[in-house]
Amino acid sequence: MQTVVRQPLPQGQRPLQFAVLRVPFFLEPNYDETATFVESNRARLIQKWGGPEGWERQKARHDLKGRGQAAGIPHFNLDRLAANSMASHRLIQWIGKTYGLHASETIYDMLNHYYFVDGHSLNDKPRLAAVVAKELEAVVLPDAKPPTEEELLEFLNGNQGRAEIERALQALDRLGVHGIPKFIIDGQQIVDGAADSKVFVNIFRAIQRRGVVHGEAVFADILGVSKGVLQRGSHSVETLLADSEHGMAL
């Protein structure tokens, strides 16, 4: 996204604005929702790949460390606490629908560091409520007061948004999406997360040249995201340029 903003086309088309809608996906859907955490990620992966040797082969094959660094994650905490992520998925969706996709993307980026680097559980609801409340205080919210820590904890302990998450998981299964990351762009093109950045730039350039999008957000209705929220977007030219100056990879 930053590339097409920093290097606009010379023909003078209007700049792109992006609306990133995160679709929930569960790596371990059978984890106990009542447990703060279930196991370390190291234990999970060693078991998944049939022992330490299988895990080492998998790491080398997928270059997870290099891909993480390219995405702005300095190092992965291998012993991060793995847990059921229903509550955190519900929270991200609620923030996006209530405060806009820029706010939900800000929280999503923060939680990536919270989990992948600091190693905290995504189902530690009191901790999650505290860090999200603090982060939202710094986010410019349109005509809205940020939620308190107590309000966020009440939300996390409830069930609001569960039905939308479950419908999204069913839709992913129908589409044959059984792994992440995956991107659906312009409502039509599915791109694997391992694709080179040039693939994304070429797609965005094609949209920019024709000056119109052909499709719609496939999961907007399923997740209950309004057209107004989508139209306000998640990443404007101004925010992308500001993130670029601060060294964030997008």
C-alpha positions, 0 to 999 in steps of 0.5 A: 500500500505504501508503495502505490501511495509514495509513488503515484502514477503520472497520469494524475488519477485520484489516489487510492484509499484502502479499506482493510477488513480483517476476517477471523480465522482460528488456528486452533478452533477447539481450544477451551474458551474459558482458559486464559491460555492452553499451551505455549506456541512452541509446544503447539508447533512441535506437536503439530509437526511431529516433534522437534525435527519436523518443526525445524524443517518447517521453520526453514521451509517457510522462513517465518523469521524473515517474513516476520521481519519484513512485516515489521515484527522484529522477532517472534516469541516462540513461547507466546501463550496460545489460547482461544481467540474468539473474544479477541476476534469479536473485539476487533470486529466490534471496534471496526464497526463502532469506531471505524476501520482505522481504529480496528487496524490500529488495535490489530497492529498493537495486538500483533506486537502484544502476542507475537513479540510480548507473548501475552495470551489473546484470551487474557481478558483483563489484560486485553481490556487494559491495553486496548483501552489505553491504545484507543485513548490515543486514536482519533475517533470520529465523534465518539468517546473511547470505551473504558477498560471496564466496558471493554472487559464487559464486552469480552466476557459477553457474546456480542458478535459471535454469530457474525464470527461463526458465519464468517468461518462457515463462508471461509470453509465454503471458499476453500480457505483453510490457511492464512494469510490470504487476501481478497482484493477488489472482491474478486482476486484471492492472493496468497499471503506468501506472494511477493509484494510486487503482486499486490502493487500490480493489482493496486496499480491496475485498479488505480489506472481504471479508476474504479473497483469492480467488486465489493467487500465479500465479508462485509455483510457477513460481518455486519460492516456497513457501507459507511464504515467501508467508505471511510476506509482504514488507510488514507494517503495521509496515514500511509505516508505517516506510517512510512515515515515511522518505519511501519511495514504495510 
